[in-house]
Amino acid sequence: MELQGYVLSQKGQILGPLQKEDLLNSLKTSKVHWDDLVMVQQEPAQWIHLVEHREFKPYFYKWFVPGPSEDIQLLGEWYILQKDKECGPFAYLDLIKFLQVKKIAPENLVWNKSFEVWKPIYECSEFSAPVIKSLMKTADPTISRTFFRRRYERIEYQSEIIVHQVKKTFKGESIEISPGGAGVWLDTSDLESGQTVFLHFKAALTIPSFNAVCLVVNRDSIVQGQRLVRYGMQFTSIMKSVQEAIQNCKSRRLA
């Protein structure tokens, strides 16, 4: 019986054919990442993130969600560097909780046994947007309890934006929005969690153009060669009439 081969897309480079065991071993040593794209060589189809692929998704949960698996001892213990002090070990889901309550930031350095060196969280594929979204969709109560429900649900919202930070100006576009904040793409990787910025949104859908003071709450991993970086923004100062317009737009879109 012919072994099933996989083709991998990593930072724009196509690798393969690769066997399942090769990919699993490379995941354990961080040579391959959970947010890399993969497809079956014999069944060319749409690319899909490894964490979402039916053959690899069970391994992610086996390794990172507490259970009797021996592999959890290899990849499940994480350490955090805070003020030059090594803290830990922590479980993977603990770090996700810490990020949500702002106990740690994406810029914090972390380490586990699969790393050769300490890395900032935003460079770890285990905390990338595709992986987190996959976890949020699971029905497993052990995982679902990890995530806090947003006060405001977001809707897709594409608008040109301009960001002012001290004497610098950046351009970008919004991805999603709610009365409490927005997800945006920006042409800079210089912003860090905890910084305050001034955003100008151009009019789109039924929402007029508006300004808002925002807190940077998270930043996705920076991919080499990628021009835009994704950020999560929380509105700290915004006109009530704009919040109402966003809420009304959301109600119509979800109706």
Residue frames as qw, qx, qy, qz and C-alpha x, y, z in Angstrom:
[[0.000, 0.887, 0.462, 0.000, 0.00, 0.00, 0.00],
 [0.408, 0.496, -0.019, 0.766, 1.38, 3.38, -1.00],
 [0.333, -0.471, -0.463, 0.673, 2.07, 5.73, 1.90],
 [0.122, 0.911, 0.372, 0.132, 0.15, 8.99, 1.82],
 [0.526, 0.034, -0.048, 0.849, 2.42, 11.95, 1.15],
 [0.079, -0.896, -0.361, 0.244, 1.93, 15.56, 2.21],
 [0.448, 0.481, 0.079, 0.749, 3.05, 18.83, 0.69],
 [0.391, -0.689, -0.366, 0.487, 3.91, 21.65, 3.09],
 [0.269, 0.763, 0.105, 0.579, 3.94, 25.41, 2.54],
 [0.603, -0.615, -0.234, 0.450, 6.28, 27.14, 4.97],
 [0.188, -0.725, 0.095, 0.655, 7.08, 30.87, 4.67],
 [0.495, 0.714, -0.178, -0.463, 6.31, 30.74, 0.94],
 [0.124, 0.469, -0.851, -0.200, 8.49, 27.67, 0.31],
 [0.901, 0.024, -0.118, -0.417, 6.91, 24.39, -0.88],
 [0.137, -0.478, 0.859, -0.123, 8.32, 21.27, 0.79],
 [0.798, 0.055, 0.491, -0.345, 7.60, 17.62, 0.08],
 [0.725, -0.409, -0.379, -0.405, 6.49, 15.02, -0.40],
 [0.071, -0.414, 0.713, -0.562, 6.65, 14.32, 3.34],
 [0.507, -0.262, -0.818, -0.071, 5.31, 11.40, 5.37],
 [0.519, -0.739, -0.243, -0.355, 3.05, 11.84, 8.38],
 [0.805, -0.458, -0.166, 0.339, 5.67, 10.64, 10.86],
 [0.527, 0.201, 0.012, 0.826, 8.22, 13.08, 9.41],
 [0.126, -0.647, -0.168, -0.733, 5.80, 15.96, 9.94],
 [0.696, -0.668, -0.235, -0.123, 4.98, 14.87, 13.49],
 [0.775, -0.239, -0.113, 0.574, 8.66, 14.63, 14.41],
 [0.329, 0.346, 0.088, 0.875, 9.29, 18.06, 12.88],
 [0.371, -0.736, -0.246, -0.509, 6.37, 19.51, 14.87],
 [0.780, -0.555, -0.219, 0.187, 7.92, 18.20, 18.08],
 [0.642, -0.211, 0.032, 0.736, 11.21, 19.95, 17.32],
 [0.095, 0.839, 0.185, -0.503, 9.54, 23.15, 15.98],
 [0.274, -0.192, 0.605, 0.722, 11.05, 22.69, 12.51],
 [0.144, -0.414, -0.669, -0.600, 7.45, 22.63, 11.28],
 [0.127, 0.031, 0.429, -0.894, 4.77, 24.83, 12.85],
 [0.243, 0.427, 0.837, -0.241, 1.09, 24.28, 13.58],
 [0.344, 0.752, 0.210, -0.522, 0.11, 27.28, 11.45],
 [0.066, -0.343, 0.717, 0.604, 2.03, 26.03, 8.39],
 [0.726, 0.322, -0.005, -0.607, -0.18, 25.05, 5.45],
 [0.288, -0.210, 0.924, 0.141, -0.48, 21.45, 4.22],
 [0.776, 0.269, -0.032, -0.569, -2.33, 19.38, 1.64],
 [0.805, -0.074, 0.586, 0.048, -2.34, 15.71, 0.62],
 [0.074, -0.451, 0.630, 0.628, -0.12, 15.12, -2.42],
 [0.132, 0.167, 0.927, 0.309, -2.41, 12.47, -3.91],
 [0.023, 0.734, 0.678, 0.037, -5.50, 14.63, -3.41],
 [0.243, 0.095, 0.011, 0.965, -4.63, 18.19, -4.43],
 [0.183, -0.780, -0.586, -0.124, -7.12, 20.50, -2.78],
 [0.089, -0.905, 0.036, -0.415, -7.26, 23.68, -0.80],
 [0.404, 0.300, -0.616, 0.606, -4.36, 24.36, 1.56],
 [0.628, -0.682, -0.259, -0.271, -5.26, 23.99, 5.25],
 [0.139, -0.720, 0.552, -0.397, -3.40, 24.80, 8.47],
 [0.418, 0.158, -0.882, 0.152, -1.84, 21.73, 10.09],
 [0.157, 0.001, 0.699, -0.698, -3.79, 22.39, 13.29],
 [0.634, 0.239, 0.161, -0.717, -7.04, 22.06, 11.31],
 [0.511, 0.300, -0.725, -0.352, -6.08, 19.01, 9.20],
 [0.878, -0.261, -0.068, -0.396, -8.01, 15.87, 10.16],
 [0.885, 0.108, -0.384, 0.239, -4.81, 13.77, 10.38],
 [0.458, 0.268, -0.419, 0.737, -2.88, 16.20, 12.62],
 [0.365, -0.593, 0.009, -0.717, -5.49, 18.01, 14.70],
 [0.856, -0.444, -0.239, -0.111, -5.85, 15.09, 17.18],
 [0.749, 0.037, -0.303, 0.588, -2.11, 15.26, 17.91],
 [0.056, 0.523, -0.145, 0.838, -2.33, 18.95, 18.81],
 [0.639, -0.551, -0.017, -0.536, -4.97, 18.22, 21.44],
 [0.933, -0.178, -0.276, 0.146, -3.13, 15.11, 22.61],
 [0.627, 0.194, -0.276, 0.702, 0.06, 17.07, 23.17],
 [0.085, 0.349, -0.163, 0.919, -1.26, 20.31, 24.57],
 [0.618, -0.462, -0.080, -0.631, -4.43, 19.45, 26.49],
 [0.263, -0.434, 0.776, -0.375, -3.81, 17.75, 29.88],
 [0.925, 0.025, -0.121, -0.358, -4.36, 14.02, 29.84],
 [0.865, -0.355, 0.345, 0.080, -2.61, 10.68, 30.30],
 [0.778, 0.595, -0.072, 0.189, -0.50, 11.07, 27.16],
 [0.743, -0.352, 0.055, 0.567, 3.25, 10.82, 27.68],
 [0.457, 0.461, 0.242, 0.721, 3.75, 13.44, 24.98],
 [0.216, -0.920, -0.208, -0.253, 2.26, 16.10, 27.22],
 [0.678, -0.625, 0.073, 0.380, 5.43, 15.85, 29.29],
 [0.609, 0.092, 0.320, 0.720, 7.45, 16.77, 26.21],
 [0.149, 0.415, 0.327, 0.836, 5.41, 19.69, 24.89],
 [0.350, -0.744, -0.520, -0.233, 3.02, 20.56, 27.71],
 [0.540, -0.656, -0.220, 0.479, 5.39, 22.32, 30.12],
 [0.356, 0.752, 0.112, 0.543, 6.09, 25.98, 29.41],
 [0.516, -0.457, -0.248, 0.681, 8.32, 28.51, 31.13],
 [0.160, 0.924, 0.228, 0.262, 7.98, 32.31, 31.08],
 [0.541, 0.003, -0.189, 0.820, 10.75, 34.88, 31.48],
 [0.159, -0.895, -0.312, -0.275, 9.51, 37.85, 33.51],
 [0.213, -0.931, 0.249, -0.163, 11.87, 40.57, 34.75],
 [0.329, 0.588, -0.729, 0.123, 14.83, 38.25, 34.07],
 [0.438, -0.234, 0.774, -0.393, 13.24, 35.59, 36.31],
 [0.350, 0.039, -0.853, -0.385, 12.32, 32.14, 34.97],
 [0.549, -0.047, 0.461, -0.696, 8.77, 31.18, 36.01],
 [0.780, 0.156, -0.412, -0.444, 7.09, 27.82, 35.58],
 [0.045, 0.083, 0.781, 0.617, 6.42, 25.19, 34.55],
 [0.489, 0.304, 0.279, -0.769, 2.94, 26.09, 33.28],
 [0.545, 0.346, 0.756, 0.110, 0.50, 24.18, 31.10],
 [0.217, 0.209, 0.516, 0.802, -0.14, 25.44, 27.58],
 [0.171, -0.715, -0.583, -0.346, -3.73, 26.44, 28.40],
 [0.437, -0.697, -0.283, 0.492, -2.47, 28.40, 31.42],
 [0.331, -0.201, 0.245, 0.889, -0.45, 30.64, 29.11],
 [0.020, -0.472, -0.600, -0.645, -3.55, 31.31, 27.01],
 [0.366, -0.788, -0.491, 0.059, -5.39, 32.36, 30.17],
 [0.468, -0.516, -0.053, 0.715, -2.48, 34.60, 31.19],
 [0.224, 0.119, 0.428, 0.868, -2.58, 36.30, 27.79],
 [0.157, -0.647, -0.617, -0.420, -6.31, 36.97, 28.07],
 [0.435, -0.833, -0.315, 0.133, -6.07, 38.62, 31.50],
 [0.291, 0.874, -0.195, 0.337, -2.94, 40.55, 30.42],
 [0.750, -0.616, 0.205, 0.127, -0.77, 38.78, 33.02],
 [0.546, -0.256, 0.511, 0.613, 1.71, 38.27, 30.19],
 [0.407, 0.737, -0.073, -0.535, 2.02, 39.91, 26.77],
 [0.893, 0.444, 0.059, 0.037, 2.83, 38.55, 23.28],
 [0.345, 0.798, -0.428, 0.247, 6.31, 40.04, 23.70],
 [0.644, -0.575, 0.473, -0.178, 7.08, 37.88, 26.76],
 [0.347, 0.469, -0.805, -0.109, 9.79, 35.26, 26.19],
 [0.874, -0.186, 0.273, -0.355, 8.73, 31.61, 26.65],
 [0.209, 0.478, -0.847, -0.106, 10.42, 28.23, 26.37],
 [0.907, -0.141, 0.266, -0.295, 9.55, 24.54, 26.30],
 [0.679, -0.333, 0.609, 0.238, 11.51, 21.38, 25.57],
 [0.713, 0.497, 0.431, 0.244, 10.97, 21.63, 21.82],
 [0.214, 0.972, -0.055, 0.083, 12.74, 25.03, 21.63],
 [0.760, 0.167, -0.204, 0.594, 16.47, 25.55, 21.25],
 [0.220, 0.113, -0.227, 0.942, 16.21, 29.16, 22.49],
 [0.093, 0.552, 0.575, -0.597, 13.72, 31.38, 24.30],
 [0.131, 0.356, 0.576, 0.724, 11.14, 32.95, 21.95],
 [0.290, 0.077, 0.220, -0.928, 8.63, 35.79, 22.23],
 [0.491, 0.303, 0.752, -0.319, 5.10, 34.42, 22.32],
 [0.543, 0.670, 0.050, -0.504, 4.17, 36.15, 19.06],
 [0.291, 0.557, -0.713, -0.310, 6.77, 34.04, 17.24],
 [0.267, -0.084, 0.948, -0.148, 5.37, 30.73, 18.57],
 [0.356, -0.085, -0.668, -0.648, 2.99, 29.00, 16.17],
 [0.258, -0.339, -0.880, 0.210, 1.21, 27.43, 19.15],
 [0.024, -0.595, -0.455, 0.662, -0.23, 30.89, 19.91],
 [0.030, -0.043, 0.469, 0.882, -0.89, 32.05, 16.34],
 [0.507, 0.140, 0.085, -0.846, -4.35, 33.14, 15.18],
 [0.668, 0.093, -0.602, -0.427, -5.15, 29.90, 13.22],
 [0.407, -0.014, -0.864, 0.297, -4.31, 27.75, 16.25],
 [0.123, 0.113, 0.548, -0.819, -6.25, 29.89, 18.74],
 [0.576, 0.123, -0.163, -0.791, -9.29, 30.01, 16.43],
 [0.611, 0.045, -0.769, -0.186, -9.17, 26.22, 16.12],
 [0.227, -0.076, -0.807, 0.539, -9.13, 25.86, 19.91],
 [0.289, 0.115, 0.291, -0.905, -12.02, 28.30, 20.34],
 [0.631, 0.090, -0.397, -0.661, -14.20, 26.21, 18.01],
 [0.362, 0.052, -0.927, 0.082, -13.77, 22.97, 19.95],
 [0.652, -0.504, -0.270, -0.498, -16.60, 21.55, 22.07],
 [0.683, -0.084, -0.598, 0.412, -14.15, 20.12, 24.61],
 [0.389, -0.884, -0.209, -0.155, -15.09, 21.80, 27.93],
 [0.728, -0.417, 0.010, 0.544, -11.49, 21.58, 29.17],
 [0.425, 0.138, 0.274, 0.852, -10.51, 23.92, 26.37],
 [0.056, -0.706, -0.440, -0.552, -13.65, 26.06, 26.08],
 [0.511, -0.794, -0.286, 0.165, -13.36, 27.06, 29.76],
 [0.607, -0.180, 0.061, 0.772, -9.99, 28.60, 28.93],
 [0.179, 0.311, 0.329, 0.873, -11.53, 31.34, 26.79],
 [0.070, 0.475, 0.476, -0.736, -13.42, 34.33, 28.07],
 [0.318, 0.666, 0.625, 0.253, -16.40, 35.40, 26.05],
 [0.207, 0.194, 0.092, 0.955, -16.04, 38.86, 24.54],
 [0.148, 0.469, 0.486, -0.722, -18.35, 41.51, 25.94],
 [0.509, 0.626, -0.035, -0.590, -19.02, 42.51, 22.34],
 [0.772, 0.184, 0.560, 0.237, -19.16, 40.04, 19.43],
 [0.060, -0.544, 0.381, 0.745, -17.29, 41.27, 16.34],
 [0.732, 0.570, 0.356, -0.111, -18.41, 41.35, 12.71],
 [0.640, 0.143, 0.359, 0.664, -16.38, 41.46, 9.52],
 [0.075, 0.959, 0.171, -0.215, -15.60, 45.07, 8.68],
 [0.679, 0.132, 0.237, 0.682, -13.21, 46.29, 5.99],
 [0.039, 0.990, 0.136, 0.003, -12.20, 49.92, 6.20],
 [0.575, 0.482, -0.233, 0.619, -9.05, 51.89, 5.45],
 [0.553, -0.801, -0.185, 0.137, -7.41, 53.15, 8.62],
 [0.384, 0.664, -0.324, 0.554, -4.64, 55.52, 9.64],
 [0.748, -0.539, -0.308, 0.234, -2.80, 55.06, 12.95],
 [0.139, 0.812, -0.274, 0.497, -0.98, 57.83, 14.81],
 [0.834, -0.455, -0.209, 0.235, 1.52, 56.93, 17.51],
 [0.454, -0.593, 0.071, 0.661, 3.64, 59.79, 18.93],
 [0.153, 0.685, -0.276, -0.657, 5.22, 61.28, 15.78],
 [0.120, -0.134, 0.895, 0.407, 4.73, 58.21, 13.58],
 [0.670, 0.291, 0.095, -0.676, 1.89, 57.43, 11.19],
 [0.224, -0.100, 0.945, 0.216, 0.97, 53.99, 9.82],
 [0.597, 0.149, -0.261, -0.744, -1.58, 52.83, 7.28],
 [0.118, -0.038, 0.990, -0.071, -3.66, 49.69, 7.27],
 [0.525, -0.189, -0.468, -0.685, -7.13, 48.20, 7.10],
 [0.539, -0.222, 0.576, -0.573, -9.63, 46.84, 9.57],
 [0.224, 0.039, -0.950, -0.212, -10.73, 43.19, 9.52],
 [0.398, -0.534, -0.742, -0.077, -13.44, 43.08, 12.16],
 [0.038, -0.346, 0.228, -0.909, -15.10, 45.46, 14.57],
 [0.383, -0.585, -0.712, 0.065, -17.38, 45.69, 17.61],
 [0.194, -0.920, -0.116, -0.322, -18.44, 48.55, 19.88],
 [0.678, -0.709, 0.141, 0.133, -15.50, 47.60, 22.12],
 [0.383, -0.592, 0.559, 0.436, -12.63, 47.21, 19.67],
 [0.727, 0.619, -0.130, -0.266, -11.32, 46.05, 16.31],
 [0.792, -0.166, 0.447, 0.381, -8.94, 43.68, 14.59],
 [0.352, 0.896, -0.119, -0.244, -6.66, 45.42, 12.09],
 [0.844, 0.167, 0.141, 0.490, -3.81, 44.86, 9.65],
 [0.079, -0.964, 0.108, 0.228, -1.02, 47.49, 9.86],
 [0.744, 0.581, -0.189, 0.270, 2.10, 48.13, 7.81],
 [0.033, 0.702, -0.555, 0.445, 4.34, 48.08, 10.90],
 [0.791, -0.215, -0.560, 0.122, 5.59, 45.60, 13.48],
 [0.255, 0.378, -0.419, 0.785, 6.71, 48.35, 15.89],
 [0.531, -0.485, 0.061, -0.692, 3.61, 48.43, 18.10],
 [0.303, 0.076, -0.899, 0.307, 3.56, 46.41, 21.31],
 [0.458, -0.591, -0.655, -0.110, 0.85, 45.33, 23.74],
 [0.429, -0.613, -0.389, 0.538, -0.02, 48.03, 26.24],
 [0.223, -0.083, 0.183, 0.954, 0.73, 50.97, 23.94],
 [0.280, 0.706, 0.488, -0.431, -1.93, 53.62, 23.26],
 [0.262, 0.036, 0.544, 0.796, -2.54, 54.76, 19.67],
 [0.374, 0.503, 0.213, -0.750, -4.97, 57.05, 17.84],
 [0.343, 0.174, 0.837, 0.389, -6.93, 55.43, 14.98],
 [0.405, 0.401, -0.032, -0.821, -8.91, 57.04, 12.18],
 [0.438, 0.232, 0.862, 0.109, -11.41, 54.75, 10.41],
 [0.203, 0.099, -0.413, -0.882, -12.84, 55.70, 7.02],
 [0.673, 0.121, 0.264, -0.680, -16.58, 55.22, 6.47],
 [0.235, 0.133, -0.915, -0.298, -17.72, 51.72, 5.50],
 [0.159, -0.423, -0.892, 0.012, -21.02, 49.82, 5.54],
 [0.204, -0.823, -0.398, -0.350, -23.43, 51.97, 7.60],
 [0.607, -0.612, -0.173, 0.476, -20.71, 53.20, 9.98],
 [0.250, 0.961, -0.040, 0.111, -19.50, 56.78, 9.42],
 [0.586, 0.425, -0.407, 0.557, -15.82, 57.73, 9.52],
 [0.583, -0.794, -0.059, -0.161, -14.64, 58.09, 13.11],
 [0.284, 0.602, -0.605, 0.436, -11.66, 58.50, 15.42],
 [0.848, -0.488, -0.161, -0.127, -10.85, 56.40, 18.46],
 [0.081, -0.692, 0.672, -0.251, -8.16, 56.18, 21.10],
 [0.944, 0.003, -0.282, -0.168, -7.11, 52.52, 21.32],
 [0.498, -0.610, 0.614, -0.057, -5.06, 50.21, 23.50],
 [0.572, 0.395, -0.694, -0.187, -2.96, 47.61, 21.68],
 [0.781, -0.359, 0.358, -0.364, -4.00, 44.33, 23.33],
 [0.813, -0.129, 0.538, 0.181, -2.26, 41.77, 21.13],
 [0.323, 0.701, -0.471, -0.427, -0.12, 41.26, 18.06],
 [0.980, 0.165, 0.087, -0.074, 0.07, 38.18, 15.85],
 [0.731, -0.293, 0.394, 0.473, 3.34, 36.46, 14.99],
 [0.226, 0.803, -0.276, -0.477, 5.44, 38.32, 12.44],
 [0.877, 0.225, 0.392, 0.161, 5.94, 36.30, 9.25],
 [0.347, -0.447, 0.429, 0.704, 9.09, 36.98, 7.26],
 [0.132, 0.104, 0.675, 0.719, 8.22, 38.59, 3.94],
 [0.063, -0.707, -0.698, -0.096, 4.71, 39.53, 5.06],
 [0.166, 0.441, 0.029, 0.882, 4.11, 43.26, 4.73],
 [0.454, -0.547, -0.044, -0.702, 1.19, 43.62, 7.14],
 [0.217, 0.036, -0.857, 0.465, 0.94, 42.60, 10.80],
 [0.458, -0.562, -0.555, -0.408, -2.34, 41.83, 12.57],
 [0.076, 0.148, -0.566, 0.808, -3.20, 43.62, 15.83],
 [0.302, -0.634, -0.711, -0.049, -6.08, 43.52, 18.30],
 [0.073, 0.294, -0.146, 0.942, -7.24, 46.98, 19.44],
 [0.220, -0.602, -0.724, 0.255, -9.48, 47.91, 22.37],
 [0.019, 0.703, 0.205, 0.680, -11.37, 51.20, 22.17],
 [0.400, -0.330, -0.544, 0.659, -10.62, 53.31, 25.26],
 [0.113, 0.531, 0.202, -0.815, -12.20, 56.52, 23.96],
 [0.073, 0.213, 0.751, 0.620, -14.88, 56.55, 21.26],
 [0.364, -0.060, 0.022, -0.929, -18.04, 58.57, 20.69],
 [0.453, 0.151, 0.779, -0.406, -21.22, 56.90, 21.96],
 [0.647, 0.544, 0.047, -0.532, -22.97, 57.63, 18.64],
 [0.397, 0.522, -0.719, -0.229, -20.25, 55.66, 16.82],
 [0.156, -0.128, 0.949, -0.243, -20.65, 52.71, 19.21],
 [0.576, 0.363, 0.509, -0.527, -24.38, 52.76, 18.55],
 [0.588, 0.595, -0.309, -0.452, -23.78, 52.83, 14.77],
 [0.189, 0.391, -0.900, -0.040, -21.46, 49.81, 15.09],
 [0.330, 0.072, 0.854, -0.396, -24.01, 47.96, 17.23],
 [0.632, 0.488, 0.225, -0.558, -26.84, 48.71, 14.78],
 [0.479, 0.565, -0.583, -0.334, -24.68, 47.58, 11.86],
 [0.007, -0.245, 0.960, -0.133, -23.84, 44.36, 13.72],
 [0.498, 0.227, 0.662, -0.512, -27.51, 43.69, 14.49],
 [0.664, 0.555, -0.069, -0.497, -28.46, 44.05, 10.82],
 [0.359, 0.523, -0.753, -0.173, -25.57, 41.85, 9.64],
 [0.050, -0.139, 0.959, -0.243, -26.40, 39.08, 12.13],
 [0.599, 0.207, 0.360, -0.685, -30.16, 39.24, 11.59]]
